[in-house]
Amino acid sequence: MPTVQYTKSMPVIAEPDVLVCGTGLAGIGAAVAAARNGASVLAVDRMGFAGGFFTNIIGSAFDGFVFEDTGKPVVGGLVFEMLERMGVVEPGQAPHLSYNVNGDFTEVEKHPERVIPRTDPELFKKAADDILIESGARPLFHTQVSDVIVKNDRVETVIVSNKDGLVAVKPRAVIDATGDADVAAWAGCPYEKAESLQPMSLHFRIAFVELTFELRRKCASVLEKARAEGKIGLYGGPWPATFSGRDIYFNVIRTPGDATNPNDWTNAEIQGRRDAWTMFELWKEALPEFKDAYFFTSGPTSGARESRRIVGDYTLTGDDIRQAKRQDDVVVLGAWRIDRHPEREAGYHDQPVVPPYDISYRTLLPQGVENLWVAGRCHSATSEALASSRVTANSMGMGQAAGTAAALAAPTGKGSREVSITELQDRLLAANVILDPASAMDR
Ligand SMILES: Cc1cc2nc3c(=O)[nH]c(=O)nc-3n(C[C@H](O)[C@H](O)[C@H](O)COP(=O)(O)OP(=O)(O)OC[C@H]3O[C@@H](n4cnc5c(N)ncnc54)[C@H](O)[C@@H]3O)c2cc1C
């Protein structure tokens, strides 16, 4: 590929204690925790709202938040607060309730008495704005992290691009919450990417249809038949859910691809829209329940479940999860199933249920750089383990841990490996984070 050389002086627009790159679940957790622990925080995101794929795909659930055998929370901290801010639970009630793992209809059928931690993306956006602003963090949207300058094993400058052009940020500490480990990769830290990545998905929402258990089964049958007849290609699930009772949001599109490859991501958007319309038309033709159905919205973007994973000081494995291996430096618990969407198969896949397990602080530490933390779905885990730890609640918990640690380190210029684990864990416990799985084991 030909190259060009380009030299430019650019203004330094901010010198925060902590720069948070990406305001997905991990980034919100990081920004709020760092600000509440006394740091000045700038949090940038390429989108116009926070939430990452929780909001970019118009809907998600707080998976990984509870141990599904008991319905008891395993994460806590800022996840409790977001559920309260969105009105899913009453203020102060979050730690004391039993929850469904999510709003999937089969789960609701099994445990109708449990609270559903499902959340409306618009409520989430509003709650995310509020929690960021109230914490004192400064969000800067429509700002893409574009490059990194590393000096003496520290990220010295992060170059971002927005309507000001290319501008620089000089932070004391940086949290990479881009989901794709953009900062760590561009800083030269080692990372891995599975040969067969979990597929990307464009979610969409159909209005004026009432979701029932029976309709879920019918939607699945229509897709099975259409695939057998060669009318459609890959699809996942389907996993339909509803926010209003008069609409269905579908998690069903399955597009193989790598979100760090711009061509793949473009294809995921175009193929995803095509598939969504084809499915909608098939259901409308076959199912009387779709008589008044209206294709309401998709996106705003197709989402990636898995891309780069850093190789950190410790790598979480599938065996760690199955054996619930305890870690002295635990900073958040996980409990979501090993939910690895297959790239090239259609329909439902196995999702082995796991016990609550520890996520180590060292999985947030990329090798070779001292003032950088990586939180969320690009932390250090094998592809198998990430199929569990990638989900929303755990990402927010990792972000909360990284933000708290960065705030402890930044004022004195300490490195990520010099943070006292006891002090970090004490601060997390004081912020209602759960670090002991025992409370989730009681029915
Ligand atoms: C289709 C799909 C369905 C899912 N369903 C569920 C579900 O039902 N329940 C569940 O719990 N989880 C679900 N997940 C997983 C979950 O959404 C994510 O894994 C989790 O939210 C990860 O959060 P994160 O903050 O680490 O990353 P992300 O959500 O990827 O957030 C990264 C943020 O960084 C920003 N960003 C990225 N690169 C840059 C850059 N260079 N410059 C500036 N900003 C940047 C992005 O805009 C985004 O806001 C799903 C994921 C997908 C893709």
The ligand as an ORCA input file, in Angstrom:
! r2SCAN-3c Opt
* xyz 0 1
  C     -25.379     -7.007     18.528
  C     -24.989     -7.029     19.977
  C     -25.907     -7.445     20.916
  C     -25.570     -7.454     22.245
  N     -26.505     -7.813     23.163
  C     -26.203     -7.733     24.472
  C     -27.179     -7.977     25.470
  O     -28.352     -8.219     25.181
  N     -26.802     -7.880     26.756
  C     -25.543     -7.537     27.120
  O     -25.268     -7.424     28.309
  N     -24.603     -7.298     26.208
  C     -24.895     -7.378     24.900
  N     -23.949     -7.112     23.971
  C     -22.574     -6.835     24.411
  C     -22.414     -5.449     24.909
  O     -23.210     -4.510     24.249
  C     -20.968     -4.987     24.804
  O     -20.088     -6.062     24.762
  C     -20.615     -4.196     25.998
  O     -21.528     -3.165     26.126
  C     -19.198     -3.703     25.841
  O     -19.084     -2.414     26.322
  P     -17.785     -1.593     26.059
  O     -17.988     -0.291     26.735
  O     -16.592     -2.397     26.414
  O     -17.671     -1.416     24.471
  P     -18.614     -0.759     23.406
  O     -20.024     -0.943     23.724
  O     -18.103     -1.236     22.099
  O     -18.309      0.808     23.547
  C     -17.172      1.421     22.981
  C     -17.409      2.915     22.858
  O     -16.248      3.531     22.347
  C     -16.556      4.342     21.226
  N     -15.401      4.274     20.349
  C     -14.873      3.179     19.756
  N     -13.765      3.500     19.087
  C     -13.580      4.827     19.267
  C     -12.592      5.745     18.833
  N     -11.541      5.354     18.106
  N     -12.728      7.030     19.184
  C     -13.791      7.437     19.931
  N     -14.744      6.615     20.370
  C     -14.635      5.320     20.050
  C     -17.818      3.748     20.650
  O     -18.571      4.700     19.948
  C     -18.537      3.257     21.908
  O     -19.328      4.266     22.477
  C     -24.261     -7.077     22.636
  C     -23.350     -6.650     21.685
  C     -23.709     -6.608     20.366
  C     -22.722     -6.120     19.379
*
